[in-house]
Amino acid sequence: MRTWKIALLVTLLSCSASLYAAKKQKGTTVLKDFQPEGTTDKKQKNQIYDLVFVSEGNDYTCRTAYNKKINAADFIVGDNINYQVDGNKAQIKNSHGKELKCTVVRVEKDTGAAAK
């Protein structure tokens, strides 16, 4: 009985590890949007930003950390970026080599040009 439970546990762990590994994506795409999120105050001195980019048919919205200073002029909407998405963590690098880490807060199916 005990061996059966251990075998089941090992099988489940290996399956979940392979599913987690499948979520890793990287490539080059265009930065679709770059917007400030929230406001700054005495405790939170750095502006938080949301970045939107497309990867494998999905729009990813990625939010920067509150404790990192970001120069908004470094990330121009419409420029090419290199990205790496691993679960809910992402790394973005612009064409000039500036890099930032962010957290994926939304994933949406890319429907092409949305009607406005």
Buried (B, 14 or more C-beta within 10 A) or exposed (E): EEEEEEEEEEEEEEEEEEEEEEEEBEEEBEBBEBEEEEEEEEEEEEBBBBBBBBBEEBBBBBBBBBEEEBEEEBBBEEEEBBBBBBEEEBBBBBEEEBEBEBEBEEBEEBEEEEEE
